[in-house]
Amino acid sequence: MSQDATIIQAHPSHEVMLEKNLPKFILPDGCSVWLKDISADCKWGVIKTVEGMGEQGERDMLEDVMEVCKELDSLVVAPVVGQLVGVWQEKRWVRGVVEKVEDDGCVWLHGVDHLCYIKIDQLSNLKHLPEVSLLVSAQCNTVRLVKSKLVRNMVDKMFRVNLRGEKNGFLRVELLAANNDIVKKHEDINNETSKEAKAVNAEKAQALPRNVTLKVGKMMDLTVLHVESPTAVYMCPVLGELKEFQKYLYKTASELTFDPDFVPEVGSIVLARTKSDGYWYRVRVISCMEGRVSFFCPDFGFMEEVKLESVRRINSRLAETFLSKNFLACRCVLREWRDGRSSPTEVETEAIKRIVKISDKTVKVMVVEKRDGFYVVDIPGVDKMQLAKVGEMEEEVARIRKDLGRMRVHSDV
Protein backbone atom coordinates (compact mmCIF):
# COMPACT_ATOMS: atom_id res chain seq x y z
CA MET A 1 0.00 0.00 0.00
CA SER A 2 1.33 3.47 -0.90
CA GLN A 3 2.08 6.07 1.75
CA ASP A 4 -0.66 8.27 0.27
CA ALA A 5 -3.22 5.52 0.63
CA THR A 6 -2.20 4.98 4.27
CA ILE A 7 -2.84 8.61 5.14
CA ILE A 8 -6.17 8.67 3.35
CA GLN A 9 -7.32 5.56 5.21
CA ALA A 10 -6.13 6.89 8.55
CA HIS A 11 -8.00 10.15 7.99
CA PRO A 12 -11.00 9.52 5.76
CA SER A 13 -12.41 12.99 6.56
CA HIS A 14 -9.33 14.73 5.12
CA GLU A 15 -8.41 14.21 1.50
CA VAL A 16 -4.71 14.58 0.77
CA MET A 17 -4.25 17.68 -1.40
CA LEU A 18 -1.22 17.74 -3.64
CA GLU A 19 0.56 20.59 -5.37
CA LYS A 20 0.05 18.87 -8.74
CA ASN A 21 -3.73 19.25 -8.29
CA LEU A 22 -3.55 23.06 -8.35
CA PRO A 23 -4.78 24.82 -11.53
CA LYS A 24 -2.06 25.33 -14.12
CA PHE A 25 -0.20 28.59 -13.81
CA ILE A 26 -0.94 30.79 -16.83
CA LEU A 27 1.60 33.49 -17.67
CA PRO A 28 0.43 35.89 -20.40
CA ASP A 29 3.12 37.06 -22.80
CA GLY A 30 4.01 40.69 -22.09
CA CYS A 31 2.58 40.75 -18.57
CA SER A 32 4.36 42.36 -15.61
CA VAL A 33 5.91 40.25 -12.84
CA TRP A 34 7.91 40.67 -9.67
CA LEU A 35 11.21 38.78 -9.52
CA LYS A 36 11.09 37.24 -6.04
CA ASP A 37 14.23 35.06 -6.11
CA ILE A 38 17.05 34.03 -8.42
CA SER A 39 19.42 31.04 -8.36
CA ALA A 40 23.17 31.42 -7.81
CA ASP A 41 23.87 30.72 -11.49
CA CYS A 42 21.08 33.14 -12.52
CA LYS A 43 19.45 30.45 -14.69
CA TRP A 44 16.34 29.98 -12.55
CA GLY A 45 13.99 32.51 -11.04
CA VAL A 46 10.87 32.68 -8.87
CA ILE A 47 8.30 35.16 -10.18
CA LYS A 48 4.95 36.50 -9.01
CA THR A 49 2.55 38.21 -11.38
CA VAL A 50 1.51 41.80 -10.72
CA GLU A 51 -2.12 41.67 -9.64
CA GLY A 52 -4.78 42.20 -12.27
CA MET A 53 -8.50 42.53 -11.52
CA GLY A 54 -9.24 38.80 -11.58
CA GLU A 55 -6.07 37.89 -9.69
CA GLN A 56 -6.86 40.46 -7.00
CA GLY A 57 -10.27 38.86 -6.44
CA GLU A 58 -8.72 35.39 -6.23
CA ARG A 59 -6.02 36.53 -3.81
CA ASP A 60 -8.52 38.34 -1.59
CA MET A 61 -10.69 35.22 -1.43
CA LEU A 62 -7.64 33.03 -0.79
CA GLU A 63 -6.74 35.21 2.19
CA ASP A 64 -10.28 34.74 3.55
CA VAL A 65 -9.94 30.98 3.09
CA MET A 66 -6.60 30.91 4.88
CA GLU A 67 -7.99 32.92 7.82
CA VAL A 68 -10.10 29.92 8.86
CA CYS A 69 -7.06 27.60 8.95
CA LYS A 70 -6.52 28.22 12.65
CA GLU A 71 -9.89 26.60 13.32
CA LEU A 72 -9.22 23.52 11.18
CA ASP A 73 -7.66 20.21 12.20
CA SER A 74 -3.90 19.84 12.54
CA LEU A 75 -2.04 17.01 10.87
CA VAL A 76 -1.55 13.95 13.09
CA VAL A 77 0.19 11.74 10.52
CA ALA A 78 3.32 12.69 8.61
CA PRO A 79 2.52 14.32 5.26
CA VAL A 80 3.81 13.12 1.89
CA VAL A 81 6.17 15.02 -0.37
CA GLY A 82 4.19 17.40 -2.57
CA GLN A 83 1.28 17.66 -0.12
CA LEU A 84 -0.37 21.05 0.40
CA VAL A 85 -0.79 22.20 3.99
CA GLY A 86 -1.54 25.36 5.94
CA VAL A 87 1.40 26.83 7.85
CA TRP A 88 1.76 29.91 10.07
CA GLN A 89 4.24 32.32 8.52
CA GLU A 90 4.86 36.00 9.29
CA LYS A 91 1.66 36.38 11.35
CA ARG A 92 -0.65 34.76 8.81
CA TRP A 93 -1.65 31.34 7.51
CA VAL A 94 -0.26 30.55 4.05
CA ARG A 95 -0.29 27.58 1.70
CA GLY A 96 2.86 25.46 1.85
CA VAL A 97 4.03 22.38 -0.06
CA VAL A 98 6.03 19.62 1.61
CA GLU A 99 9.55 19.17 0.20
CA LYS A 100 10.95 16.64 2.64
CA VAL A 101 9.96 14.68 5.74
CA GLU A 102 12.88 13.64 7.95
CA ASP A 103 13.05 10.51 10.10
CA ASP A 104 12.77 12.55 13.30
CA GLY A 105 9.45 14.00 12.09
CA CYS A 106 10.71 17.40 10.95
CA VAL A 107 8.98 18.71 7.85
CA TRP A 108 10.57 21.02 5.29
CA LEU A 109 8.25 23.19 3.18
CA HIS A 110 8.29 26.05 0.73
CA GLY A 111 5.56 28.64 0.22
CA VAL A 112 3.08 28.31 -2.62
CA ASP A 113 2.00 31.96 -2.75
CA HIS A 114 4.78 33.64 -0.76
CA LEU A 115 8.53 33.19 -1.03
CA CYS A 116 9.47 31.33 2.14
CA TYR A 117 11.30 28.16 3.16
CA ILE A 118 10.19 26.68 6.46
CA LYS A 119 11.19 23.89 8.83
CA ILE A 120 8.42 22.57 11.12
CA ASP A 121 9.29 20.43 14.14
CA GLN A 122 5.75 19.50 15.21
CA LEU A 123 2.89 18.26 13.03
CA SER A 124 0.46 20.20 15.21
CA ASN A 125 1.81 23.36 13.52
CA LEU A 126 0.52 22.16 10.14
CA LYS A 127 -3.15 22.41 9.18
CA HIS A 128 -5.36 20.63 6.67
CA LEU A 129 -6.57 22.95 3.93
CA PRO A 130 -10.21 23.33 2.83
CA GLU A 131 -10.87 21.91 -0.63
CA VAL A 132 -11.73 25.36 -1.98
CA SER A 133 -8.07 26.36 -1.63
CA LEU A 134 -7.38 24.19 -4.70
CA LEU A 135 -9.23 26.65 -6.94
CA VAL A 136 -6.37 29.16 -7.02
CA SER A 137 -3.11 28.44 -8.84
CA ALA A 138 0.26 28.97 -7.16
CA GLN A 139 1.09 32.69 -6.94
CA CYS A 140 4.87 32.14 -6.89
CA ASN A 141 6.31 30.04 -9.71
CA THR A 142 9.76 28.85 -10.78
CA VAL A 143 10.77 29.63 -14.36
CA ARG A 144 13.81 29.06 -16.52
CA LEU A 145 15.53 32.38 -17.29
CA VAL A 146 16.86 32.86 -20.82
CA LYS A 147 18.72 35.79 -22.39
CA SER A 148 18.41 37.60 -19.09
CA LYS A 149 21.39 39.44 -17.62
CA LEU A 150 20.07 39.46 -14.08
CA VAL A 151 21.93 39.78 -10.80
CA ARG A 152 20.97 39.25 -7.19
CA ASN A 153 20.19 42.89 -6.44
CA MET A 154 17.41 42.82 -9.06
CA VAL A 155 15.22 40.72 -6.75
CA ASP A 156 11.93 42.48 -5.87
CA LYS A 157 12.11 44.52 -9.07
CA MET A 158 9.35 44.53 -11.69
CA PHE A 159 9.93 43.09 -15.15
CA ARG A 160 8.00 42.48 -18.36
CA VAL A 161 7.73 38.88 -19.58
CA ASN A 162 8.80 37.70 -23.02
CA LEU A 163 7.76 34.03 -23.30
CA ARG A 164 10.31 31.69 -24.92
CA GLY A 165 8.42 28.40 -24.82
CA GLU A 166 8.43 25.53 -22.33
CA LYS A 167 10.92 22.78 -21.53
CA ASN A 168 10.62 19.87 -19.10
CA GLY A 169 7.51 21.36 -17.53
CA PHE A 170 9.06 24.79 -16.86
CA LEU A 171 8.31 28.00 -18.73
CA ARG A 172 11.30 29.61 -20.41
CA VAL A 173 11.07 33.38 -20.05
CA GLU A 174 13.10 36.44 -20.82
CA LEU A 175 12.63 39.19 -18.24
CA LEU A 176 12.83 42.67 -19.71
CA ALA A 177 13.39 45.75 -17.59
CA ALA A 178 10.12 47.61 -17.08
CA ASN A 179 11.80 50.94 -16.30
CA ASN A 180 11.29 52.46 -19.74
CA ASP A 181 7.63 51.49 -19.75
CA ILE A 182 7.18 52.90 -16.26
CA VAL A 183 8.89 56.18 -17.18
CA LYS A 184 6.75 56.45 -20.33
CA LYS A 185 3.60 55.74 -18.33
CA HIS A 186 4.49 58.45 -15.82
CA GLU A 187 5.13 60.89 -18.66
CA ASP A 188 1.79 60.00 -20.26
CA ILE A 189 0.00 60.49 -16.94
CA ASN A 190 1.67 63.86 -16.38
CA ASN A 191 0.84 64.98 -19.93
CA GLU A 192 -2.76 63.83 -19.55
CA THR A 193 -3.06 65.58 -16.19
CA SER A 194 -1.71 68.77 -17.73
CA LYS A 195 -4.20 68.51 -20.63
CA GLU A 196 -7.07 67.92 -18.21
CA ALA A 197 -6.04 70.87 -16.06
CA LYS A 198 -5.95 73.12 -19.14
CA ALA A 199 -9.35 71.81 -20.24
CA VAL A 200 -10.82 72.49 -16.80
CA ASN A 201 -9.41 76.01 -16.71
CA ALA A 202 -10.68 76.74 -20.22
CA GLU A 203 -14.09 75.38 -19.35
CA LYS A 204 -14.27 77.51 -16.22
CA ALA A 205 -13.49 80.54 -18.29
CA GLN A 206 -15.79 79.79 -21.22
CA ALA A 207 -18.38 77.50 -19.58
CA LEU A 208 -18.43 75.30 -22.70
CA PRO A 209 -19.89 71.76 -22.58
CA ARG A 210 -17.51 68.83 -22.75
CA ASN A 211 -18.52 65.41 -24.04
CA VAL A 212 -17.10 62.48 -22.12
CA THR A 213 -16.76 59.40 -24.33
CA LEU A 214 -14.77 56.21 -24.47
CA LYS A 215 -12.65 55.20 -27.47
CA VAL A 216 -14.16 52.10 -29.07
CA GLY A 217 -11.58 49.49 -30.06
CA LYS A 218 -8.96 50.92 -27.69
CA MET A 219 -7.47 49.74 -24.40
CA MET A 220 -8.12 52.61 -21.99
CA ASP A 221 -7.07 53.50 -18.46
CA LEU A 222 -10.35 54.08 -16.60
CA THR A 223 -11.26 54.78 -12.99
CA VAL A 224 -13.95 52.64 -11.34
CA LEU A 225 -16.51 54.87 -9.60
CA HIS A 226 -19.35 52.45 -8.77
CA VAL A 227 -20.06 48.74 -9.22
CA GLU A 228 -23.67 47.60 -9.28
CA SER A 229 -23.39 44.34 -11.26
CA PRO A 230 -21.70 42.96 -14.42
CA THR A 231 -24.21 45.03 -16.40
CA ALA A 232 -23.63 48.28 -14.51
CA VAL A 233 -20.01 49.22 -13.84
CA TYR A 234 -19.57 53.00 -13.86
CA MET A 235 -16.19 54.26 -15.02
CA CYS A 236 -14.58 57.63 -15.64
CA PRO A 237 -11.99 58.42 -18.32
CA VAL A 238 -11.17 61.89 -16.90
CA LEU A 239 -10.69 61.54 -13.15
CA GLY A 240 -8.82 64.83 -12.85
CA GLU A 241 -11.70 66.71 -14.42
CA LEU A 242 -14.24 64.92 -12.23
CA LYS A 243 -12.31 65.88 -9.09
CA GLU A 244 -12.16 69.53 -10.12
CA PHE A 245 -15.87 69.55 -10.97
CA GLN A 246 -16.80 67.96 -7.62
CA LYS A 247 -14.71 70.48 -5.67
CA TYR A 248 -16.46 73.37 -7.37
CA LEU A 249 -19.88 71.72 -6.98
CA TYR A 250 -19.36 71.10 -3.26
CA LYS A 251 -18.24 74.68 -2.62
CA THR A 252 -21.16 76.11 -4.60
CA ALA A 253 -23.86 73.83 -3.18
CA SER A 254 -22.68 74.40 0.40
CA GLU A 255 -23.42 78.13 0.01
CA LEU A 256 -26.99 77.58 -1.22
CA THR A 257 -29.83 77.84 1.29
CA PHE A 258 -32.82 75.52 1.53
CA ASP A 259 -35.98 76.72 -0.20
CA PRO A 260 -39.05 75.15 1.50
CA ASP A 261 -41.23 76.06 -1.49
CA PHE A 262 -39.05 74.18 -3.98
CA VAL A 263 -40.39 70.73 -5.00
CA PRO A 264 -38.18 69.10 -7.66
CA GLU A 265 -39.85 67.52 -10.68
CA VAL A 266 -39.23 63.91 -11.67
CA GLY A 267 -36.47 63.81 -14.29
CA SER A 268 -35.04 67.21 -13.38
CA ILE A 269 -31.38 67.79 -12.46
CA VAL A 270 -30.74 69.15 -8.96
CA LEU A 271 -27.98 69.18 -6.38
CA ALA A 272 -28.32 66.75 -3.46
CA ARG A 273 -26.32 66.02 -0.34
CA THR A 274 -26.07 62.31 0.39
CA LYS A 275 -26.48 60.87 3.86
CA SER A 276 -23.90 58.19 3.11
CA ASP A 277 -20.86 60.48 2.83
CA GLY A 278 -22.22 64.04 3.28
CA TYR A 279 -20.99 65.25 -0.11
CA TRP A 280 -22.98 67.20 -2.69
CA TYR A 281 -23.67 65.67 -6.10
CA ARG A 282 -25.42 66.53 -9.33
CA VAL A 283 -28.37 64.13 -9.55
CA ARG A 284 -31.45 63.26 -11.59
CA VAL A 285 -34.71 63.06 -9.61
CA ILE A 286 -36.49 59.68 -9.72
CA SER A 287 -39.32 60.46 -7.31
CA CYS A 288 -40.39 63.10 -4.81
CA MET A 289 -43.02 62.07 -2.28
CA GLU A 290 -43.84 63.00 1.29
CA GLY A 291 -40.78 65.16 1.78
CA ARG A 292 -38.31 62.56 0.47
CA VAL A 293 -36.42 62.57 -2.82
CA SER A 294 -35.03 59.49 -4.59
CA PHE A 295 -32.35 60.15 -7.18
CA PHE A 296 -29.71 58.69 -9.47
CA CYS A 297 -26.26 60.27 -9.69
CA PRO A 298 -25.08 60.11 -13.34
CA ASP A 299 -21.59 61.32 -12.47
CA PHE A 300 -20.92 58.31 -10.24
CA GLY A 301 -23.65 55.74 -10.95
CA PHE A 302 -25.29 55.31 -7.53
CA MET A 303 -28.85 55.79 -6.26
CA GLU A 304 -30.00 57.12 -2.91
CA GLU A 305 -32.94 58.69 -1.06
CA VAL A 306 -32.67 61.82 1.09
CA LYS A 307 -34.95 64.31 2.81
CA LEU A 308 -36.10 67.31 0.79
CA GLU A 309 -33.96 69.55 3.04
CA SER A 310 -30.85 68.00 1.42
CA VAL A 311 -31.82 69.11 -2.11
CA ARG A 312 -30.98 72.41 -3.81
CA ARG A 313 -32.37 73.95 -7.00
CA ILE A 314 -30.00 74.70 -9.90
CA ASN A 315 -30.96 78.33 -10.59
CA SER A 316 -30.35 80.26 -13.80
CA ARG A 317 -27.01 81.53 -12.51
CA LEU A 318 -25.76 77.97 -12.02
CA ALA A 319 -27.44 76.34 -15.02
CA GLU A 320 -24.64 77.21 -17.44
CA THR A 321 -22.15 75.31 -15.28
CA PHE A 322 -24.16 72.37 -14.00
CA LEU A 323 -26.66 71.76 -16.81
CA SER A 324 -24.52 72.30 -19.89
CA LYS A 325 -21.72 70.00 -18.75
CA ASN A 326 -22.05 66.36 -19.74
CA PHE A 327 -21.98 63.68 -17.09
CA LEU A 328 -18.54 62.31 -16.28
CA ALA A 329 -19.26 58.62 -15.70
CA CYS A 330 -19.90 55.99 -18.36
CA ARG A 331 -22.03 52.93 -17.72
CA CYS A 332 -20.15 49.83 -18.85
CA VAL A 333 -21.46 46.30 -19.43
CA LEU A 334 -19.12 43.30 -19.51
CA ARG A 335 -19.08 41.66 -22.92
CA GLU A 336 -20.59 38.33 -21.81
CA TRP A 337 -23.71 40.15 -20.64
CA ARG A 338 -24.08 42.62 -23.53
CA ASP A 339 -27.03 40.88 -25.25
CA GLY A 340 -29.16 40.95 -22.09
CA ARG A 341 -30.44 37.39 -22.56
CA SER A 342 -29.86 36.60 -18.90
CA SER A 343 -29.53 38.81 -15.84
CA PRO A 344 -26.44 38.49 -13.64
CA THR A 345 -26.90 36.03 -10.78
CA GLU A 346 -26.55 37.05 -7.15
CA VAL A 347 -23.26 35.14 -6.97
CA GLU A 348 -21.90 36.94 -10.06
CA THR A 349 -23.01 40.31 -8.72
CA GLU A 350 -21.33 39.80 -5.33
CA ALA A 351 -18.21 38.40 -6.98
CA ILE A 352 -17.69 41.36 -9.32
CA LYS A 353 -18.03 43.76 -6.37
CA ARG A 354 -15.17 41.90 -4.70
CA ILE A 355 -12.99 41.78 -7.81
CA VAL A 356 -13.59 45.20 -9.38
CA LYS A 357 -12.70 47.62 -6.60
CA ILE A 358 -13.67 51.28 -6.40
CA SER A 359 -10.41 53.21 -6.36
CA ASP A 360 -8.73 56.32 -7.71
CA LYS A 361 -6.25 54.01 -9.44
CA THR A 362 -6.91 53.31 -13.10
CA VAL A 363 -7.58 49.87 -14.58
CA LYS A 364 -6.97 48.62 -18.10
CA VAL A 365 -10.26 48.24 -19.98
CA MET A 366 -10.83 47.22 -23.60
CA VAL A 367 -13.75 49.20 -25.05
CA VAL A 368 -15.52 46.78 -27.41
CA GLU A 369 -18.46 48.78 -28.73
CA LYS A 370 -20.92 51.60 -28.04
CA ARG A 371 -24.59 50.80 -27.56
CA ASP A 372 -27.58 52.92 -26.62
CA GLY A 373 -26.92 54.08 -23.06
CA PHE A 374 -23.77 52.04 -22.33
CA TYR A 375 -20.42 50.76 -23.53
CA VAL A 376 -19.55 47.08 -23.92
CA VAL A 377 -16.15 46.39 -22.34
CA ASP A 378 -13.67 43.67 -21.50
CA ILE A 379 -11.78 43.90 -18.20
CA PRO A 380 -8.79 41.51 -18.30
CA GLY A 381 -9.24 38.73 -15.76
CA VAL A 382 -12.94 39.41 -15.17
CA ASP A 383 -15.37 37.03 -16.90
CA LYS A 384 -18.12 34.56 -16.04
CA MET A 385 -15.66 31.78 -15.25
CA GLN A 386 -13.65 34.01 -12.92
CA LEU A 387 -16.77 35.32 -11.17
CA ALA A 388 -18.02 31.76 -10.68
CA LYS A 389 -14.69 30.74 -9.15
CA VAL A 390 -14.62 33.69 -6.72
CA GLY A 391 -18.29 33.10 -5.88
CA GLU A 392 -17.63 29.43 -5.15
CA MET A 393 -14.74 30.34 -2.89
CA GLU A 394 -16.87 32.89 -1.03
CA GLU A 395 -19.67 30.35 -0.50
CA GLU A 396 -17.17 27.78 0.75
CA VAL A 397 -15.64 30.26 3.20
CA ALA A 398 -19.13 31.07 4.51
CA ARG A 399 -19.93 27.37 4.87
CA ILE A 400 -16.69 26.68 6.74
CA ARG A 401 -17.31 29.57 9.15
CA LYS A 402 -20.88 28.40 9.71
CA ASP A 403 -19.71 24.86 10.47
CA LEU A 404 -17.05 26.15 12.85
CA GLY A 405 -19.64 28.31 14.63
CA ARG A 406 -21.94 25.30 15.01
CA MET A 407 -19.06 23.25 16.41
CA ARG A 408 -18.31 25.94 19.01
CA VAL A 409 -21.95 25.98 20.12
CA HIS A 410 -21.97 22.22 20.58
CA SER A 411 -18.65 22.28 22.45
CA ASP A 412 -20.11 24.80 24.93
CA VAL A 413 -23.14 22.64 25.72
N, C-alpha and C positions, 0 to 999 in steps of 0.2 A: 504494500500500500504506500502511495506517495505521501510525502510530508504534508502537502496541501490537503489531501483527503483526510489525514488524521486531524488536522485543525478543524476542518469543516464538520467532521463527526463529533468532535469534542464540544463544539460550539455551534449547534445547528441554527441558533437564532442570529448568528453573525456570519454573513457571507464574506469570504476572503476577497478583498478588493485589490487588484493588481494594477501597477502602473500601465501595463500594456492595454488595459481596458479603457483608458482615458481616450477622449476624442482626439483624432489626429490634429497635430499642430499645423495650422495653415498660416503661411507667411507670404503676404502679397508682395509682389515685386514692386520696388520703389517706396515701400512703407518706411516709417521711421522706427528705430529701435534704440534701446539703451544697451550699451556693452557692459555687462555686469561682472564678467571675469574673463581672463585670457590665460592660456597655458604658457609654460615657460618657453616653449619653442615658438609661440605665437601662431600655431597652426590650428588651434581649437579655441572657440569662444563660447561664452554663455550670454545669450541675449534675451531681452524682454521687450515686447512691443510697446510702443507708446500708445496709451489708451485712446481708442476711438469710442464712439457712442455705444455700440453694442458691447464692446469689451468692458466699458465702464459699468454697464448694467450687470454683466456676468460677475465682475469682480466685487461689486457691492453685494450681490446676492451670496457669493461665496463667503464673504466676510460674515454675513448673517448666519450662514450654515455653520461656519467654524465657531461662532460664539456659543453654540449649544454643545460643543464638544465636552466641556467641563462637566456636563450633566450625564454624558453617555458612559457606557461601561469601559473599564480599562481592560487591556489585554491580560490574560492569565496564562496563555500558552505562547511560547516563543514564535514570533512571526517568521514568514519565509522571505527570502530575498526577492525584492520586487514588489512586496506588499505595501499598500498605502495605509498610513496611519495618521492620527492626529497627534501633534507634539507641541508642547508649550515652548515658544521661542520669542524672546524680546517682548514679553508681556502680552502675548496673544497666541491663540491656537492656529497652527498652520498645517498644511498637508505635507507629509514627509514620505519618502520611499526608502525602504530598508535596503541597505547595501551589503551588510554583513552581520551575521549573528555569531558571536564568539562562544566558546565552550563554557565560559563562566557566566553566560547570560547577558553580557553586554551587547547592545544593539547599536550599530552605526547607521546613520541615515543622512540623506541630503534633502534639502527643501525642494518642493515641486513648484512653488510659486514665488519663493523668496530664496535668494542665494545664501545658504547656510549649510554647514556640515556639523552634525550633532552626534554625540555619544551619550547613550542612555543606559544607566546602570540597573534601573528597576523597570519591569514591565508595567507596573502600576502608573508610570509616567507616560504611557502610550495609550491612546484612545482609539476605539473603533470609530470609523467614519460612517455617517448616514449615506445611503445609496445615492441620494441626490448630488453628492459631491463629485460623482463620476460624470456629471453633465458638462463640466468645464475642463477644457484642455489645460495642460501644464502652461504656466505663465512664464517660466524660465526654461529655455531650451538650449541644448548644446548643438553647435553648428561647426562645420569645417570652414575655416577661413582661407580664402584664395585671393591672390593678388592684393593682399592688404598689408601695408606697411604699418602695423600697429605695435605699440609698445605698452608697457604696464601702466604708465600714467594716463593712458587714454580710457581706462576703466571709469564707468559712470558718465561717459560722454555719449551724446546722441549721434547716431549715424543713419544714413539712408542705405537701404538694402538693394543690391544688384544680384538677383538670383543667378546661380551658375550650375543649376542642375542638382542631382542627388546621387550619392554613392554610398553603398553599404548601409542604407537606412538613415543617413545623415544628409541634411541639406548643405550644399556648397554655396557659400555666399561671399560676395565682395562687399565690404563695408566702406561706404564713401562718406567723407566728412560732410556734415550738414551745415557747416559754418556759413558757406556762401548762400545757401538757401535761406538760412535764418537772417543773415544780414539783409538779403533782398526783401524778405517778408517784412522786416522792420522798416525798411525804406518805403515799401508799398503802403504800410500802415500809416507812416508819418505823412506821406504824400496825400493819402486819402483823407486823413484827419485835417490836413491843411485845406484841401479842396472843400471839405464839408464846412469848415469854419468860415471860409470865404462865402460859400453859398448861404450860410445862416446870416452872415452880416449883410449880404446883398439883399436877402429876403426881408430882413428887418427894415432896411432902408426903403425898399421898393414895395414891400408887402405883396409880392407876386406869388401865385400858387406854384407848388412844386409837386410833380407827379412821382410817386414812389412805385417803382416797378422792379420786377426781377428779370434777369436775362435768360430767356429760354435757350436751352442747349448748352448752358455754361455751368461750370462748377463755381459756386459763390460762397463767400464767407458771410454767414448770416448769424444774427443773435436771436436766441430763443427767448420769447417774452412770455408765452403762456402755452400750456399743453392741456388740451381737453380730451383728446383721443387721437387715434391714427388718422382721423378725417378732419381734425381741427388742431393743427399746430401753428401757432402764430409767431412769425419771424419778422425781423427788421433788418433791412440792408443798410440802414444809415443810423447807427446807434448814436453817433455824435450829434446828429441833427435832432434826434428824438430827445436826447438829454437836454439840449439847449431849449427846445420847445417846451419841455415839461418844467424847466426852471422858470421860464417866463410865465407860463400858465399858472404855476403855483403862486408866484408873486402877485400876479394880476387878480386871480380869484380870491386870494386871502384879503384883498382890500375891498372887495365887493360886499355890500350889506344885504341881509335877507329881506326880500320883498314878500310880505304875507299875502299880497293880492295876486302874486304870480303863480299860475298853475300851468306847468309845461304840457304841451300837446304831444300825443303819441307820434313818434317819428321825428320829432324836433331834436336839434343838437343843443345841449346845455352844458354847463360845468357842474360837476358833482364831486363832493368830498366823500371818499369811501370810509366805512367804519373799520375796514380790515387793516389799513395802514395809515389813514388820516391824510392822504395826499389828495390833491385835486386833479381831476381828469376831464377830458372832453368826451362826452358820452351821447349816445342816442337813446331817447326815451322809449321804453317798451310798454309801460303802463303807469298810470298815475291814479291811485284810488285811496281814499280814506287817509290822506296825508302821507302816503308812502309812494316812492317812485322806484320802479324797477328799470334798469338800464343795461345797455351793452356798451363796452368801451372799445371802439374800433382801433384805437392806437395801441392796445395791448391784448385784446381778445377775451377779456373776462366779463362776467355778468355779476350784478349785485343789486341789492335793494337797500335804500336809505330813506330816512325821514325827509319830508319836503324842506325842512330847515337847512338841509345840507346841499341844496340845489340853488344854482345862480343862473339868471338869464344872461344870454349873450346879447348885449345891447348893440345899437348901430355903431357905436364907437369901437367895439371889439370885433364886430362881424368880419371886417376886412382881414383880421389876423386869424381868427379861429374858425371861420366858415369858408374862407377861400383856400385854406391849406389842406391838401389831401391827407388822408390818414396814413400813419407811418408804420403800420403793421400789415403784413400779408398773410392771409389764411392759406396754409399749405396742407395738402392731402398726400399721404404716402401712396406710391404708385399702385401697390397691390389692392388699394381700396378706392381707386379713382372711378371705377364704373358704378359704384354704389349698389352692387347686387346684394351685398350682405353688410350689415352694420357690424362695427367692431364689438367683440365680446367683452365682457367685464374683465376677464383675465388679460386680454390684449390692451385694454384701456389702462389698467393699473400698471402693466408691465412697461408701457411706453412712458408713463409718468416717472417711472424709476430710471429708465435708460436715458431719455432726453431731458436733461436738466435745465432749468431756468438759470441763466447766468449771463454776465456781461461779456463772457468770452465767446468768440465766434466759433461756429462749427461749419465743416465743409458740407455743402448741400448741392446736389445736381438738380437743376431746374429742368424738368422733362417737358412740360407743356403748360399753356395757359388755358384755363377753362372759365366759364362764366362764374365769377365770384371767388375763384381760388386758383392756386397753382398746384400742379402735380409735381412731386419731388421725390428724389431718392436720397436718403441719409445713409451713408456707408455704415454697415453693421446693424442696421435697424430694418428688419423685415418680419414677416409672419412667423418664420421658423425661430428667429431670435426671440421674439416676444413670447412665443409658446414655451421656449426653454426657460426664460426668466420667470414666467408665470408658474411653471411647474416647480421651479426651485422655491419660489415664494410660498406656494401651497404646501410643499414638503416641510419647509421651516416652520410654518404655522402648525402643521400636524405634529411635528416633533415637540414643539413647545407645549401644545395642548396635552400630549401624552405625558410629558414630564410633569406638568401641573397636576394631572390626575394621579400620577404616582406619588407626588408629595402629599396630596390629600389623603390617600390611602395609608401612607406611612405614618401620618399623624393620628390616625384613628386608633 
